[in-house]
Amino acid sequence: MPITLPRRRALLAASAFAAPALIGFKASAQAINLRSADIHPDGYPTVEGVKIMAKLAKERSNGRINIQVFHSRQLGEEKDTLEQTRFGVIDLNRTNFAPLNNLVPETVIPGLPFLFRDESHMHRVMDGEIGSEILAGAEKHGLIGLCCYDSGARSMYNRLRPINSPAEMKGMKIRVQQSDLWLAMMRALGANPTPLPTGEIYSALQTGVVDGAENNYPTYQSQRHFEVSKYYSVTEHSMSPEILVMSKRSYDRLGKDMQTVLRESARDSVPEMRKLWVARSEAAKAEVVTAGTQINTVDKKPFEQAMAPVYEQFARDARLKAMVQRIRETA
């Protein structure tokens, strides 16, 4: 697929920015300087999760590993930074599973609607054998899956009215992630999906390019979407976690001991990140309610029933169907 002009500019800019660090990485047997990308603002739980990992890695490597976290889309939107990570221009990347869906089939499964019973169920699945399989699926595409972070339960919000049933979504323009799975979900509910990068959602809501979007409380609050989209309907249609990946090119330049340090530091950052997530979710909900957001709880059954075609389309081969079944059977 040809690289568009904006993407080419982003790659060139990131390459120029990264050059000194890459040179230092190759030249020095002591210092290992790594860059990590995140679209969320400083203080957001995923950003802080990688900072915790960085602190652990620095301590456990006796100061050799230094990870600098670039938050707030400083290195670009997720789709572009993932491409740069595969090339080794960016070393680490915390991203949603959605931008990986068309590349790594296993990453579709955690995003399937109403798959997890609750967040505890999601944790048990992602911390176990199934989560390890999903992370491992990224390696043949130039990425090392290090761990999964929480992203809570995603719900619908819009600027027009409360949503209580799929019928009330008919014709509504809903921003979705740039993934076929998320397009299919909104179409199954009768909405018109509009793929947009995170940085364009606020203005799209403000100007009426889209009527609504879907996400968790922390993102709804931190991206200020509650200012231009006052109706939050608790559908909790997906509990897809986030993924922290490392460029395989960067990973392969490390010795086995430093690879182990990074893997273990990422794993050990997860429980701390989850504590931050719970606190941030509660605070974000309180803030948007105070600001005037109208929150309504829906009967989820009609939404879940409407999603049957999504499973037929995306859990389409025996291996992925078996993974769905194993997740449902996880106690």
C-alpha positions as CSV (number, residue, x, y, z in Angstrom):
1,M,0.0,0.0,0.0
2,P,1.6,3.4,-1.0
3,I,2.5,5.7,1.9
4,T,0.5,9.0,1.7
5,L,2.1,12.4,1.9
6,P,1.0,13.0,5.6
7,R,2.2,9.6,6.6
8,R,5.5,10.0,4.7
9,R,6.0,13.3,6.5
10,A,5.3,11.7,9.9
11,L,7.8,8.9,9.2
12,L,10.5,11.3,8.1
13,A,9.9,13.6,11.1
14,A,10.0,10.7,13.5
15,S,13.1,9.3,11.8
16,A,14.9,12.6,12.1
17,F,13.8,13.0,15.7
18,A,14.8,9.5,16.6
19,A,18.2,9.5,14.9
20,P,20.3,10.6,17.8
21,A,18.8,8.1,20.1
22,L,19.2,5.3,17.6
23,I,22.8,6.2,17.1
24,G,23.4,6.2,20.9
25,F,21.7,2.9,21.2
26,K,24.0,1.2,18.7
27,A,27.2,2.9,19.8
28,S,26.9,2.3,23.6
29,A,27.0,-1.0,25.4
30,Q,25.7,0.7,28.5
31,A,22.9,3.1,27.7
32,I,19.7,1.7,26.1
33,N,17.5,4.7,25.2
34,L,14.0,3.8,24.1
35,R,11.0,6.0,23.0
36,S,7.4,5.1,23.8
37,A,4.3,6.5,22.1
38,D,0.8,7.2,23.5
39,I,-2.0,9.3,22.2
40,H,-3.4,10.0,25.7
41,P,-2.4,13.0,27.8
42,D,0.2,13.0,30.6
43,G,-1.3,11.5,33.7
44,Y,-3.7,9.2,31.9
45,P,-3.5,5.6,33.3
46,T,-1.9,4.1,30.2
47,V,0.8,6.8,30.1
48,E,1.4,6.3,33.8
49,G,1.5,2.5,33.3
50,V,4.4,2.8,30.9
51,K,6.1,5.2,33.2
52,I,5.9,2.5,36.0
53,M,7.3,0.0,33.6
54,A,10.1,2.4,32.7
55,K,11.0,2.9,36.4
56,L,11.1,-0.8,37.0
57,A,13.2,-1.5,33.9
58,K,15.7,1.2,34.9
59,E,16.0,-0.2,38.4
60,R,16.3,-3.8,37.2
61,S,18.9,-3.0,34.5
62,N,21.1,-1.0,36.9
63,G,20.3,2.2,35.0
64,R,21.0,0.9,31.5
65,I,17.4,1.0,30.2
66,N,16.0,4.5,29.8
67,I,12.4,4.8,28.4
68,Q,11.1,8.2,27.5
69,V,7.3,8.3,27.2
70,F,5.9,10.7,24.5
71,H,2.2,11.3,25.4
72,S,-0.5,13.4,23.8
73,R,0.0,12.2,20.2
74,Q,3.5,13.9,20.2
75,L,4.7,11.2,17.8
76,G,1.4,11.0,15.9
77,E,-1.9,9.1,15.9
78,E,-1.9,5.3,16.7
79,K,-2.1,4.1,13.1
80,D,1.0,6.1,12.1
81,T,3.0,5.3,15.2
82,L,2.3,1.6,14.8
83,E,3.8,1.7,11.4
84,Q,6.8,3.5,12.7
85,T,7.1,1.0,15.5
86,R,7.2,-1.9,13.0
87,F,10.0,-0.1,11.2
88,G,11.9,0.4,14.5
89,V,11.7,4.2,14.4
90,I,9.6,4.1,17.6
91,D,10.6,1.5,20.1
92,L,7.5,1.1,22.3
93,N,3.9,1.8,21.6
94,R,0.8,1.7,23.8
95,T,-2.2,1.4,21.5
96,N,-5.7,0.1,21.3
97,F,-6.1,-3.3,19.7
98,A,-8.3,-1.8,16.9
99,P,-5.4,-0.5,14.7
100,L,-3.9,-4.0,14.8
101,N,-7.1,-5.8,13.8
102,N,-6.5,-6.0,10.1
103,L,-2.9,-7.0,10.7
104,V,-3.1,-9.5,13.6
105,P,-6.4,-11.5,13.5
106,E,-6.1,-12.5,17.1
107,T,-6.5,-8.9,18.2
108,V,-10.0,-8.8,16.9
109,I,-11.3,-11.2,19.5
110,P,-11.0,-9.1,22.7
111,G,-12.9,-6.3,21.0
112,L,-15.9,-8.4,20.1
113,P,-19.1,-7.0,21.6
114,F,-20.4,-8.3,24.9
115,L,-17.7,-11.0,25.0
116,F,-16.5,-10.4,28.6
117,R,-19.0,-10.7,31.4
118,D,-17.2,-8.0,33.4
119,E,-13.8,-6.5,33.9
120,S,-12.7,-9.2,36.3
121,H,-13.5,-11.8,33.6
122,M,-11.5,-9.8,31.1
123,H,-8.5,-9.7,33.5
124,R,-8.6,-13.5,34.0
125,V,-8.6,-14.1,30.3
126,M,-6.0,-11.6,29.3
127,D,-3.7,-12.5,32.2
128,G,-3.8,-16.2,31.2
129,E,-3.0,-18.4,28.3
130,I,-5.4,-16.8,25.9
131,G,-3.9,-13.3,26.5
132,S,-0.5,-14.7,25.9
133,E,-1.6,-16.2,22.5
134,I,-3.0,-12.8,21.5
135,L,0.2,-11.0,22.4
136,A,2.3,-13.6,20.6
137,G,0.3,-13.1,17.4
138,A,1.9,-9.7,16.8
139,E,5.5,-11.0,16.5
140,K,5.3,-12.1,12.9
141,H,4.3,-8.6,12.0
142,G,7.3,-6.9,13.5
143,L,5.9,-6.3,17.0
144,I,6.6,-7.9,20.4
145,G,3.5,-7.9,22.6
146,L,4.6,-7.1,26.1
147,C,1.4,-6.7,28.2
148,C,-2.2,-5.6,28.2
149,Y,-3.5,-2.6,30.1
150,D,-7.1,-1.8,31.0
151,S,-9.4,0.3,28.9
152,G,-12.6,-0.2,30.9
153,A,-16.0,-0.6,29.4
154,R,-16.9,1.4,26.3
155,S,-20.3,3.0,26.0
156,M,-22.1,5.3,23.6
157,Y,-22.3,9.1,23.8
158,N,-23.8,11.7,21.5
159,R,-24.9,15.3,21.2
160,L,-28.6,14.6,20.3
161,R,-30.4,12.4,22.8
162,P,-30.2,9.6,25.2
163,I,-29.9,6.1,23.6
164,N,-32.1,3.4,25.1
165,S,-32.3,1.0,22.3
166,P,-30.6,0.1,19.0
167,A,-33.6,1.6,17.2
168,E,-32.7,5.1,18.6
169,M,-29.3,4.8,16.9
170,K,-30.7,4.4,13.4
171,G,-29.0,6.8,11.0
172,M,-26.9,8.4,13.8
173,K,-23.4,9.3,12.7
174,I,-21.0,7.6,15.2
175,R,-17.2,8.1,15.2
176,V,-15.4,4.7,15.3
177,Q,-11.8,3.6,15.4
178,Q,-10.2,2.9,12.0
179,S,-11.0,-0.8,12.1
180,D,-13.4,-3.0,10.1
181,L,-14.6,-4.6,13.4
182,W,-15.8,-1.2,14.8
183,L,-17.4,-0.3,11.5
184,A,-19.4,-3.5,11.5
185,M,-20.5,-3.0,15.1
186,M,-22.0,0.3,14.5
187,R,-23.7,-0.9,11.3
188,A,-25.2,-3.8,13.2
189,L,-26.8,-1.2,15.5
190,G,-28.2,0.8,12.6
191,A,-25.8,3.7,12.9
192,N,-23.6,5.2,10.2
193,P,-20.0,4.6,11.3
194,T,-17.4,7.4,10.6
195,P,-13.8,6.4,11.1
196,L,-11.7,9.3,12.6
197,P,-8.4,9.5,14.5
198,T,-8.7,10.6,18.1
199,G,-7.4,14.1,17.5
200,E,-10.3,14.9,15.2
201,I,-13.2,13.7,17.3
202,Y,-13.8,16.9,19.4
203,S,-14.2,19.2,16.4
204,A,-16.3,16.6,14.5
205,L,-18.7,16.5,17.4
206,Q,-18.7,20.3,17.8
207,T,-19.4,20.9,14.1
208,G,-21.9,18.0,13.6
209,V,-19.6,16.0,11.3
210,V,-20.5,13.2,13.7
211,D,-23.4,12.9,16.1
212,G,-21.6,10.8,18.7
213,A,-18.8,8.4,19.5
214,E,-18.1,5.6,22.0
215,N,-15.5,5.2,24.7
216,N,-14.9,4.9,28.4
217,Y,-15.3,7.6,31.0
218,P,-11.6,8.5,31.3
219,T,-11.3,9.2,27.5
220,Y,-14.7,10.9,27.3
221,Q,-13.4,13.2,30.1
222,S,-9.8,13.7,29.2
223,Q,-10.5,14.5,25.5
224,R,-13.2,16.9,26.7
225,H,-15.9,15.2,24.6
226,F,-18.4,15.8,27.3
227,E,-18.4,19.5,26.5
228,V,-19.9,18.9,23.0
229,S,-21.7,15.5,23.6
230,K,-23.9,15.6,26.7
231,Y,-25.7,12.2,26.5
232,Y,-23.8,9.2,27.8
233,S,-25.6,5.9,27.5
234,V,-24.1,3.0,29.4
235,T,-24.1,0.2,26.8
236,E,-20.7,-1.3,27.9
237,H,-20.7,-3.0,24.5
238,S,-16.9,-3.7,24.5
239,M,-14.2,-4.2,27.2
240,S,-11.3,-4.5,24.8
241,P,-8.1,-3.9,26.7
242,E,-5.1,-1.9,25.4
243,I,-1.8,-3.4,24.3
244,L,1.8,-2.4,24.8
245,V,4.0,-3.5,22.0
246,M,7.7,-3.2,21.2
247,S,9.4,-3.0,17.8
248,K,10.9,-6.4,17.1
249,R,13.8,-4.6,15.5
250,S,14.5,-2.8,18.7
251,Y,13.9,-5.9,20.8
252,D,16.2,-8.0,18.8
253,R,19.1,-5.6,19.3
254,L,18.9,-6.2,23.0
255,G,20.7,-9.0,24.9
256,K,18.6,-11.8,26.4
257,D,19.0,-10.3,29.9
258,M,17.6,-6.9,28.9
259,Q,14.8,-8.5,26.9
260,T,13.8,-10.4,30.1
261,V,14.0,-7.1,32.1
262,L,11.6,-5.4,29.7
263,R,9.1,-8.3,29.6
264,E,9.0,-8.6,33.4
265,S,8.8,-4.9,34.0
266,A,5.9,-4.6,31.6
267,R,4.1,-7.5,33.2
268,D,4.7,-6.1,36.7
269,S,3.4,-2.7,35.7
270,V,-0.1,-4.1,35.0
271,P,-1.5,-4.4,38.5
272,E,-0.4,-0.8,39.3
273,M,-1.9,0.5,36.1
274,R,-5.2,-1.2,37.0
275,K,-5.3,0.6,40.3
276,L,-4.8,3.9,38.5
277,W,-7.5,3.0,36.0
278,V,-10.1,2.4,38.7
279,A,-9.4,5.7,40.4
280,R,-9.3,7.6,37.1
281,S,-12.6,6.1,36.0
282,E,-14.4,7.1,39.2
283,A,-13.0,10.6,39.1
284,A,-13.8,11.1,35.4
285,K,-17.4,10.0,35.9
286,A,-17.8,12.4,38.8
287,E,-16.4,15.3,36.7
288,V,-18.6,14.8,33.7
289,V,-21.7,14.4,35.9
290,T,-20.9,17.7,37.6
291,A,-20.4,19.3,34.2
292,G,-23.9,18.3,33.1
293,T,-23.6,15.0,31.3
294,Q,-26.8,13.0,31.3
295,I,-26.1,9.3,32.0
296,N,-28.6,6.6,31.3
297,T,-28.4,2.9,31.8
298,V,-29.7,0.7,29.0
299,D,-31.1,-2.8,28.7
300,K,-28.1,-4.5,27.1
301,K,-30.0,-7.5,25.7
302,P,-31.3,-5.9,22.5
303,F,-27.8,-4.4,21.8
304,E,-26.2,-7.8,22.3
305,Q,-28.7,-9.6,20.1
306,A,-28.1,-7.0,17.3
307,M,-24.4,-7.9,17.3
308,A,-24.8,-11.5,16.2
309,P,-23.7,-10.7,12.5
310,V,-20.5,-9.3,13.9
311,Y,-19.5,-12.6,15.4
312,E,-20.4,-14.4,12.1
313,Q,-18.1,-12.0,10.2
314,F,-15.1,-11.8,12.5
315,A,-14.9,-15.0,14.4
316,R,-15.2,-16.8,11.1
317,D,-12.6,-19.6,11.2
318,A,-12.3,-22.6,13.5
319,R,-9.4,-21.2,15.5
320,L,-11.0,-17.8,16.3
321,K,-14.3,-19.5,17.0
322,A,-12.6,-21.8,19.5
323,M,-10.9,-18.8,21.1
324,V,-14.3,-17.1,21.6
325,Q,-15.6,-20.3,23.2
326,R,-12.6,-20.6,25.5
327,I,-13.1,-17.1,26.7
328,R,-16.7,-17.7,27.4
329,E,-15.9,-20.8,29.3
330,T,-13.2,-19.1,31.4
331,A,-14.5,-19.0,35.0
